[in-house]
Amino acid sequence: MRVGAPFSIREQGDAQLIKMLDRLLLFLYSIAIAAASIFAIVAASGGVPISWLQDLLRSATTVPAAQGTVIGVSIVIFLISLRFFVVSIHRGGSSAPSINQRTEHGDIRISVETVENIALKAASRTRGVKDLKARVRVTESGLEILIRAFIDGEGSIPALSEDMQRTISQQIEETTGIPVAEVSVFIANVTQAPTTFKSRVE
């Protein structure tokens, strides 16, 4: 049963762009801090003439162009530091990614982890599968489910996979009301049954 309720994924799209921007800022911030640390180590070790340091400090406090550069760089570093501070606080209290559904009565949010657990529960009904893992991705056409499983090797892999796909798709659509676009099954390996040895007494 497919339910045509509109849905969307939370914390994706724009969030990916923000993450990329944060990574770029972190890269530039790390380079700036590393360069400043190296300069401080060299200066403290006597590798930089004191007269040069005095001239540099004098230029930074008296020459308008140098003053502007120092102030500008300092403001940028401060803003980046403030950004990382805010991100570190919000990350601890941020909610997990969720799938949003709009109904006539309001919004419904279902976490991706919930959908993964439903998929695992449905897949576990298939005989001969073990060590199941699930991953859910949201697309415009519906949910894409990836199931990774070990099998006992005693049945047909295509038949087992089709049964698992059908069960997962029906269970998720009936439970959440979200259409399933695709269920992919990856058979990782065949489990080895424990070998029993009979002892012989002579």
C-alpha positions as CSV (number, residue, x, y, z in Angstrom):
1,M,0.0,0.0,0.0
2,R,1.5,3.3,-1.1
3,V,0.4,6.4,0.7
4,G,1.0,9.6,-1.2
5,A,1.5,11.9,1.7
6,P,4.1,14.7,1.1
7,F,7.4,14.2,2.9
8,S,10.8,15.7,3.2
9,I,14.1,15.1,5.0
10,R,15.1,17.4,7.8
11,E,18.7,18.8,8.1
12,Q,19.8,18.0,4.6
13,G,20.2,20.1,1.4
14,D,21.2,23.4,2.9
15,A,22.8,21.6,5.8
16,Q,25.3,19.9,3.5
17,L,26.4,23.3,2.2
18,I,26.8,24.6,5.7
19,K,28.9,21.6,6.6
20,M,31.1,22.2,3.6
21,L,31.5,25.8,4.6
22,D,32.4,24.8,8.1
23,R,35.0,22.4,6.9
24,L,36.6,25.2,4.7
25,L,36.6,27.6,7.7
26,L,38.2,24.9,9.9
27,F,40.9,24.3,7.3
28,L,41.7,28.0,7.0
29,Y,41.5,28.5,10.7
30,S,43.9,25.6,11.3
31,I,46.4,27.0,8.8
32,A,46.3,30.4,10.5
33,I,46.8,29.0,13.9
34,A,49.6,26.7,12.7
35,A,51.4,29.6,11.0
36,A,51.0,31.8,14.2
37,S,52.3,28.9,16.3
38,I,55.4,28.4,14.1
39,F,56.1,32.1,14.1
40,A,55.8,32.3,17.9
41,I,58.2,29.3,18.3
42,V,60.8,30.8,15.9
43,A,60.5,34.3,17.6
44,A,60.8,32.8,21.1
45,S,63.9,30.8,20.1
46,G,65.7,33.9,18.9
47,G,65.3,33.1,15.2
48,V,63.8,36.5,14.5
49,P,65.7,39.8,15.2
50,I,64.3,41.9,17.9
51,S,64.6,45.0,15.8
52,W,62.5,43.4,13.1
53,L,59.8,42.5,15.6
54,Q,59.9,46.1,16.9
55,D,59.5,47.5,13.4
56,L,56.6,45.0,12.7
57,L,54.8,46.1,15.9
58,R,55.4,49.7,15.2
59,S,54.0,49.4,11.7
60,A,51.0,47.5,13.0
61,T,50.1,50.3,15.4
62,T,51.0,53.3,13.4
63,V,50.7,52.7,9.7
64,P,47.0,52.9,8.6
65,A,47.2,50.1,6.0
66,A,48.9,47.7,8.4
67,Q,46.5,48.6,11.2
68,G,43.5,47.9,8.9
69,T,45.0,44.5,7.9
70,V,45.7,43.5,11.5
71,I,42.3,44.5,12.7
72,G,40.6,42.8,9.7
73,V,42.5,39.5,10.2
74,S,41.8,39.6,13.9
75,I,38.1,40.1,13.4
76,V,37.9,37.2,10.9
77,I,39.7,34.9,13.3
78,F,37.4,36.0,16.1
79,L,34.3,35.4,14.0
80,I,35.5,31.9,13.0
81,S,36.3,31.1,16.6
82,L,32.8,32.3,17.6
83,R,31.2,30.2,14.8
84,F,33.0,27.0,16.0
85,F,31.9,27.8,19.6
86,V,28.3,28.1,18.6
87,V,28.4,25.0,16.5
88,S,30.0,23.0,19.3
89,I,27.1,24.0,21.6
90,H,24.3,23.4,19.1
91,R,25.8,20.0,18.0
92,G,25.4,18.6,21.5
93,G,21.7,19.4,21.6
94,S,20.8,18.9,18.0
95,S,18.1,16.5,17.1
96,A,18.6,13.5,14.8
97,P,17.7,13.7,11.1
98,S,14.0,13.1,10.6
99,I,11.4,12.7,7.8
100,N,8.7,15.2,7.9
101,Q,5.1,14.4,6.8
102,R,2.3,17.0,6.5
103,T,-1.2,15.8,7.1
104,E,-4.5,17.7,7.4
105,H,-4.1,17.7,11.1
106,G,-0.5,18.9,11.2
107,D,3.1,17.8,10.8
108,I,4.5,14.3,11.7
109,R,8.2,13.8,12.2
110,I,9.7,10.3,12.0
111,S,13.4,9.9,12.7
112,V,15.5,8.1,10.2
113,E,16.6,5.8,12.9
114,T,13.0,4.7,13.5
115,V,12.6,3.8,9.8
116,E,15.9,1.9,9.9
117,N,14.7,-0.1,12.9
118,I,11.4,-0.9,11.1
119,A,13.4,-2.1,8.1
120,L,15.6,-4.3,10.3
121,K,12.5,-5.8,12.1
122,A,10.9,-6.6,8.8
123,A,14.1,-8.1,7.4
124,S,14.6,-10.3,10.4
125,R,11.3,-12.1,9.5
126,T,13.1,-13.7,6.5
127,R,14.5,-17.1,7.4
128,G,18.2,-17.7,7.1
129,V,19.4,-14.1,7.5
130,K,21.7,-12.8,10.3
131,D,23.7,-9.7,11.3
132,L,21.4,-7.3,9.6
133,K,22.2,-3.6,9.1
134,A,20.0,-1.0,7.4
135,R,20.6,2.4,5.9
136,V,17.9,4.8,4.8
137,R,18.1,7.6,2.2
138,V,15.3,10.0,1.3
139,T,14.8,10.9,-2.4
140,E,12.1,12.8,-4.2
141,S,10.5,9.5,-5.3
142,G,10.5,7.9,-1.8
143,L,12.7,6.1,0.6
144,E,15.7,4.1,-0.6
145,I,16.6,1.3,1.8
146,L,19.9,-0.6,1.8
147,I,20.0,-3.8,3.7
148,R,23.3,-5.6,4.5
149,A,22.9,-9.2,5.7
150,F,24.7,-12.5,6.3
151,I,22.9,-15.6,5.2
152,D,23.1,-19.3,6.1
153,G,23.5,-20.4,2.5
154,E,20.9,-23.0,2.6
155,G,18.3,-21.3,0.4
156,S,18.1,-19.4,-2.9
157,I,19.7,-16.0,-2.6
158,P,17.4,-14.3,-5.2
159,A,14.3,-15.7,-3.6
160,L,15.4,-14.8,-0.1
161,S,16.3,-11.2,-1.3
162,E,13.0,-10.7,-3.1
163,D,11.1,-11.9,0.0
164,M,13.1,-9.5,2.2
165,Q,12.5,-6.6,-0.2
166,R,8.8,-7.2,-0.4
167,T,8.4,-7.5,3.4
168,I,10.5,-4.4,4.1
169,S,8.6,-2.3,1.6
170,Q,5.2,-3.3,2.8
171,Q,6.1,-2.9,6.5
172,I,7.6,0.6,6.1
173,E,4.8,1.9,3.9
174,E,2.1,0.5,6.2
175,T,3.8,1.7,9.4
176,T,5.0,5.1,8.4
177,G,2.8,6.0,5.3
178,I,5.9,7.0,3.4
179,P,6.4,5.4,-0.1
180,V,9.4,3.2,-0.6
181,A,11.1,3.8,-3.9
182,E,13.7,1.0,-3.7
183,V,15.0,-1.7,-1.4
184,S,18.5,-2.9,-2.1
185,V,19.9,-6.1,-0.5
186,F,23.6,-6.7,-0.1
187,I,24.5,-10.2,0.9
188,A,27.9,-9.6,2.7
189,N,28.8,-13.3,3.4
190,V,27.6,-16.7,4.3
191,T,27.7,-17.7,8.0
192,Q,29.7,-20.8,8.8
193,A,27.9,-23.3,11.0
194,P,30.0,-24.5,13.9
195,T,31.7,-27.8,13.2
196,T,31.3,-30.5,15.7
197,F,34.0,-33.1,16.3
198,K,33.4,-36.6,17.7
199,S,36.0,-37.9,20.0
200,R,37.0,-41.5,19.6
201,V,38.1,-43.6,22.5
202,E,40.4,-46.5,21.7
